[in-house]
Amino acid sequence: MLSLHTSPLAQPGSGDGGGMNVYVRSLASALAQAGVACDVLTRAEHAEQPPIVEIEPGFRVVHLDAGPREAVSKLSLPDLVDELVVAGRAHLDASGDFDALHAHYWVSGAVGHRLKHELDLPLVTTFHTLARTKIAAGVNDDPLERARIEAEVVACTDRIVASTTDERDELLHGYDADPARIEVVPPGVDHAMFSPGERAAARRRLGLSAHPMLLFVGRIQPLKGADLALRCLAELADDRTELVIVGGPSGADGPGELKRLRALAVELGIDHRVRWVSPQPHADLVDWYRAANVCIVPSRTESFGLVALEASACGTPVVAAAVGGLRSLVDDGETGFLVDGRAAPDYAAPVAQLLADEQLADRMGAAAAARSHRYAWSITAARLRRLYTDVGARELVQCS
């Protein structure tokens, strides 16, 4: 696996670490447990990182030297593709036979595309987000060449893994992808970790009050829509309600976005009801999900939405934007609510309904937890194991 712009060992919710970190680490672990040995190649960012870290039998993280051993802006990553190809090939040549490459995100796709041709290996690609989809949603914070590189990878990759049918449609209409080479394979959730639990006990462990609580989990960047969570809170009639925001600044605009959000909370007169929490270890999110009355996911676009799935698995109803993969995760009116548009009152209405009707919230939370069992990393790994075998038996797609 190639996860070159962010390591599966990085803290989700800060820097460029987010749902993709969770995805890659969880998938690699599930593959290893299914008997598929997996090396995850990522770029070394710290001087103390060893060349190889064994996470568990069959799952290793490999740190490649490319550029400085420090975090670099994603705008600079295209400049490191040549070095990443050289370092990646050196590891692949030295470490024995590999059956396939699986690239995650567009930078890894660019490197994987080169390695595919140099090593004659099948390439599987999961994009996680797409430049043209982000631009259509009003977010354009990527290098200019991203959409072009994505199109080149789409044309030559042997199989594309899409998380939802919505993502498949984005690939078909935005990138003219070959439908025969797209497979929809949803991510999973760790049900041993994320499961319903007592709200009062979770709040005691976290030092939270008994007041109604909304939860936002995600990186602080415009794409995730934390400003809409703040405006939703300001619309609620019950001024006891609190909002907890768990996450840290992401990308070059992250610090500025956090400053803007804090100023917005003051402007709205709700800063005393907002709790800002630094990014948490993944396992620790369980208590935050369980403590919340409602999890709000107001993303501008979302290829899947692991936060919504994890909250659901913990029995917390979700109020989410009706975009992308969130539409496949939330059954509107059954496990939570989907909201069209970006108007704060439209979010506040279903949130207020859930806060006012405890029986409705409990019923939706139980339905959400039950529905979440459709998703498991073992199922995802089993489907990908078959996919890797299939692409290895076929003639490789060639660049036109």
C-alpha positions in Angstrom: 0.0 0.0 0.0 1.1 3.5 -0.7 0.0 6.2 1.8 2.6 8.8 1.0 1.1 12.1 2.1 0.2 10.9 5.6 1.2 8.0 7.7 -1.3 5.5 9.2 0.6 6.0 12.4 -0.2 9.8 12.5 -2.7 11.2 14.8 -6.1 11.5 13.0 -7.7 14.9 13.2 -4.5 17.0 13.0 -2.3 18.0 10.1 -3.2 15.9 7.0 -4.3 13.0 9.3 -7.9 12.1 9.1 -10.3 9.3 8.1 -7.7 8.1 5.5 -5.3 7.3 8.3 -7.9 5.2 10.1 -8.9 3.6 6.8 -5.3 2.5 5.8 -4.3 1.3 9.2 -7.6 -0.6 9.8 -7.5 -2.1 6.3 -3.9 -3.2 6.5 -4.5 -4.8 9.9 -7.6 -6.7 8.6 -5.7 -7.8 5.5 -2.8 -9.1 7.7 -5.3 -11.0 9.8 -6.8 -12.5 6.6 -3.4 -13.8 5.6 -2.4 -11.0 3.2 1.0 -9.5 4.2 1.0 -5.8 3.7 3.7 -3.1 3.7 2.4 0.4 3.9 4.8 2.9 2.4 4.7 6.4 3.7 7.0 9.4 3.6 9.4 9.9 6.6 8.6 13.1 8.4 10.7 12.9 11.6 14.4 12.2 12.2 13.7 9.5 14.8 11.4 7.4 12.6 13.0 4.0 11.9 13.0 2.6 8.4 10.4 -0.1 9.2 7.9 -0.4 12.0 6.2 -3.8 12.5 2.7 -3.1 13.7 1.6 -6.8 13.8 2.6 -10.0 12.0 2.1 -9.3 8.3 1.6 -5.5 8.6 4.6 -3.1 8.5 4.9 0.6 8.0 7.9 1.6 5.8 9.3 5.1 6.1 10.7 6.4 2.8 13.2 9.2 2.6 12.0 11.9 0.1 12.6 15.5 0.8 13.3 16.8 4.3 12.4 14.7 7.4 9.8 17.1 8.4 6.2 17.9 7.5 5.7 19.6 4.2 2.8 21.3 2.7 0.6 19.2 0.4 1.2 21.9 -2.2 4.9 20.8 -2.2 4.2 17.1 -2.5 4.2 16.9 -6.3 7.8 18.1 -6.2 8.7 14.9 -4.3 7.1 12.4 -6.6 10.4 11.5 -8.3 12.1 10.9 -5.0 9.2 8.8 -3.7 9.3 6.7 -6.8 13.0 6.0 -6.3 12.7 5.3 -2.6 9.6 3.1 -3.1 11.2 1.1 -5.8 14.3 0.5 -3.7 12.2 -0.9 -0.9 10.1 -3.1 -3.3 13.2 -4.4 -5.0 14.9 -5.2 -1.8 12.0 -6.8 0.1 11.0 -9.6 -2.1 8.0 -10.3 -4.3 4.9 -8.2 -4.2 1.6 -9.1 -5.9 0.0 -5.7 -6.3 0.2 -2.0 -5.4 -2.7 -0.2 -3.7 -2.4 3.6 -3.8 -4.4 5.8 -1.4 -5.0 9.5 -2.4 -3.8 11.2 -5.6 -0.1 11.7 -4.6 0.2 7.9 -4.0 -1.6 7.4 -7.3 1.0 9.4 -9.1 3.8 7.3 -7.5 1.9 4.1 -7.9 1.3 4.8 -11.6 5.1 5.1 -12.2 5.9 2.0 -10.1 3.3 0.0 -11.9 5.0 0.5 -15.2 8.6 0.1 -13.8 7.8 -3.1 -12.0 5.0 -4.5 -14.1 2.6 -4.8 -11.1 -1.1 -4.3 -11.1 -2.3 -1.0 -9.6 -5.4 -0.5 -7.4 -6.3 3.0 -6.4 -8.5 4.5 -3.8 -8.7 8.3 -4.2 -10.7 9.1 -0.9 -11.4 12.6 -2.2 -11.4 13.9 -5.8 -10.3 17.4 -6.9 -13.2 18.0 -9.2 -15.7 17.0 -6.6 -14.1 19.4 -4.1 -14.1 22.3 -6.6 -17.8 21.7 -7.4 -18.4 22.0 -3.6 -16.6 25.3 -3.5 -13.3 24.1 -2.0 -10.2 24.6 -4.1 -7.1 24.2 -1.9 -5.1 21.7 -4.0 -2.1 22.0 -6.3 -3.2 22.9 -9.9 -2.0 19.6 -11.3 -4.0 17.4 -9.0 -7.1 17.0 -11.2 -4.8 16.2 -14.2 -2.8 13.6 -12.3 -6.0 12.0 -11.0 -7.3 11.8 -14.6 -4.1 10.1 -15.7 -4.2 7.6 -12.9 -7.9 6.9 -13.5 -7.1 6.1 -17.1 -4.4 3.6 -16.3 -5.1 2.0 -12.9 -6.2 -1.6 -13.1 -9.0 -1.2 -10.6 -10.5 1.8 -8.7 -12.0 1.2 -5.3 -14.8 3.5 -4.6 -16.4 3.7 -1.1 -19.9 4.4 -2.3 -22.0 4.5 -5.4 -21.9 8.3 -5.2 -18.1 8.2 -5.5 -18.4 5.8 -8.4 -20.7 8.2 -10.2 -18.2 11.1 -9.5 -15.5 9.0 -11.2 -17.7 8.2 -14.1 -19.0 11.7 -14.8 -16.0 13.8 -13.6 -13.2 11.6 -14.9 -14.7 9.4 -17.6 -13.6 6.3 -15.7 -14.2 2.8 -17.2 -17.2 1.4 -15.2 -15.8 -2.1 -15.6 -12.7 -1.1 -13.6 -14.6 0.5 -10.6 -15.5 -1.6 -7.6 -17.6 -0.2 -4.8 -16.1 -1.5 -1.5 -17.3 0.3 1.6 -14.9 0.8 4.5 -15.6 -0.7 7.9 -15.7 0.1 11.6 -14.2 -1.7 14.5 -17.2 -2.9 16.5 -15.0 -4.2 19.3 -14.0 -0.5 19.8 -17.0 1.4 18.7 -20.2 0.2 20.4 -23.0 1.7 22.5 -22.3 2.6 26.1 -23.7 4.6 29.0 -23.7 8.3 28.3 -23.4 9.4 31.9 -20.4 7.2 32.5 -18.7 8.6 29.4 -19.3 12.1 30.5 -17.9 11.4 34.0 -14.7 10.1 32.4 -14.4 13.2 30.2 -15.4 15.7 32.9 -18.5 16.9 31.0 -21.6 18.4 32.4 -25.1 16.9 32.1 -26.2 19.6 29.6 -27.4 18.7 26.1 -24.3 18.1 23.9 -23.5 18.3 20.2 -20.3 16.7 18.9 -18.2 17.6 15.9 -15.2 15.5 15.1 -12.9 16.3 12.3 -10.0 18.3 11.0 -10.3 22.1 11.2 -10.5 23.1 7.5 -13.3 24.7 5.5 -14.2 21.4 3.8 -15.5 19.9 7.1 -17.9 22.7 7.9 -17.3 23.4 11.6 -18.6 26.9 11.0 -22.0 25.4 10.3 -21.9 23.4 13.5 -21.3 26.7 15.4 -24.1 28.5 13.6 -26.4 25.5 14.3 -25.7 25.8 18.0 -26.5 29.5 17.9 -29.9 28.7 16.4 -31.0 26.4 19.2 -33.6 27.8 21.6 -32.2 25.8 24.5 -29.2 27.9 25.6 -27.9 25.1 27.9 -26.8 23.1 24.8 -23.0 22.8 24.4 -20.9 22.0 21.3 -17.7 20.0 21.6 -15.3 20.3 18.6 -12.7 17.6 18.6 -9.9 18.2 16.0 -7.0 20.3 15.0 -6.0 22.6 12.2 -5.3 20.9 8.9 -3.4 22.2 5.8 -1.9 25.6 5.2 -5.2 27.3 5.9 -5.9 25.3 9.1 -4.5 27.8 11.7 -6.4 30.7 10.0 -9.6 28.6 9.9 -9.3 27.8 13.6 -8.8 31.5 14.4 -11.8 32.4 12.2 -14.0 29.8 14.0 -13.1 31.0 17.4 -13.9 34.6 16.3 -17.2 33.3 14.9 -18.1 31.7 18.2 -17.6 35.1 19.9 -19.5 36.9 17.3 -22.5 34.5 17.7 -22.3 34.9 21.5 -21.8 31.2 22.1 -18.1 31.0 22.9 -18.9 30.0 26.5 -20.8 27.0 25.2 -18.1 25.7 22.9 -15.4 23.3 24.1 -12.4 23.0 21.8 -10.7 19.6 22.2 -7.3 18.7 20.7 -7.2 15.7 18.3 -7.7 12.5 20.3 -6.2 9.0 19.9 -8.7 7.0 17.8 -9.7 4.6 20.6 -10.4 7.6 22.9 -13.1 8.9 20.5 -15.5 6.2 21.8 -16.2 8.2 25.0 -16.8 11.4 23.0 -19.3 9.6 20.7 -21.1 8.0 23.6 -21.2 11.2 25.6 -23.0 13.2 22.8 -26.7 13.5 22.3 -26.2 14.2 18.6 -23.1 14.0 16.3 -23.2 16.7 13.6 -21.4 16.1 10.3 -21.9 19.2 8.1 -19.1 18.5 5.5 -19.2 20.2 2.1 -18.3 17.0 0.5 -17.5 13.5 1.9 -16.4 10.5 0.0 -17.6 8.2 2.8 -17.7 9.7 6.3 -16.1 7.5 8.9 -17.1 9.9 11.7 -20.7 9.3 11.0 -20.2 5.6 10.9 -18.3 5.5 14.2 -20.9 7.7 15.9 -23.6 5.4 14.6 -21.8 2.3 15.9 -21.8 4.0 19.3 -25.6 4.5 19.2 -25.5 8.2 18.7 -27.9 9.7 16.1 -26.2 11.7 13.3 -27.3 14.9 11.6 -25.3 15.1 8.4 -25.1 16.9 5.1 -26.8 15.1 2.3 -23.7 14.8 0.3 -21.5 12.0 -1.0 -21.1 8.9 1.2 -23.0 10.4 4.1 -26.2 9.7 2.1 -25.4 6.0 2.2 -24.5 6.0 5.9 -27.5 7.8 7.4 -31.1 6.6 6.8 -32.9 9.9 6.9 -35.6 9.8 9.6 -34.5 6.4 10.8 -30.9 6.5 12.1 -30.5 10.3 12.0 -31.3 13.1 9.6 -29.8 14.3 6.3 -29.8 18.0 5.5 -29.9 19.6 2.1 -28.1 22.9 1.7 -26.0 25.0 4.0 -28.5 26.9 6.1 -28.0 26.7 9.9 -31.8 26.7 10.7 -32.1 23.5 8.5 -29.5 21.8 10.8 -30.9 23.2 14.0 -34.4 21.9 13.4 -33.6 18.1 13.4 -31.0 18.7 16.2 -33.6 20.4 18.3 -36.1 17.6 17.6 -33.6 15.0 18.8 -32.7 17.0 21.9 -36.4 17.5 22.8 -37.5 13.9 22.2 -35.4 11.4 24.2 -37.4 8.4 23.0 -36.9 9.4 19.3 -33.2 9.9 19.9 -32.9 6.5 21.7 -34.8 4.8 18.9 -32.7 6.4 16.2 -29.5 5.6 18.1 -30.4 2.0 18.4 -31.3 1.8 14.7 -28.0 3.5 13.8 -26.0 1.0 15.9 -27.8 -1.9 14.3 -27.3 -0.6 10.8 -23.6 0.0 11.4 -23.1 -3.8 11.5 -23.3 -3.8 7.8 -19.8 -2.4 7.8 -16.8 -4.4 9.1 -13.1 -4.2 8.2 -13.0 -8.0 7.9 -15.7 -7.8 5.1 -13.7 -5.0 3.4 -10.5 -7.0 3.6 -12.1 -10.1 2.2 -13.4 -8.3 -0.8 -10.1 -6.6 -1.5 -8.3 -9.9 -1.1 -10.4 -11.3 -4.0 -9.9 -8.0 -6.0 -6.1 -8.3 -5.6 -6.1 -11.9 -6.9 -8.4 -10.9 -9.8 -6.2 -8.0 -11.0 -3.1 -10.1 -10.7 -4.6 -12.6 -13.1 -5.5 -10.1 -15.8 -3.4 -8.3 -18.4 -2.4 -4.9 -17.1 -4.1 -1.7 -18.3 -1.7 0.4 -20.4 -1.6 4.1 -20.8 -3.4 5.2 -24.0 
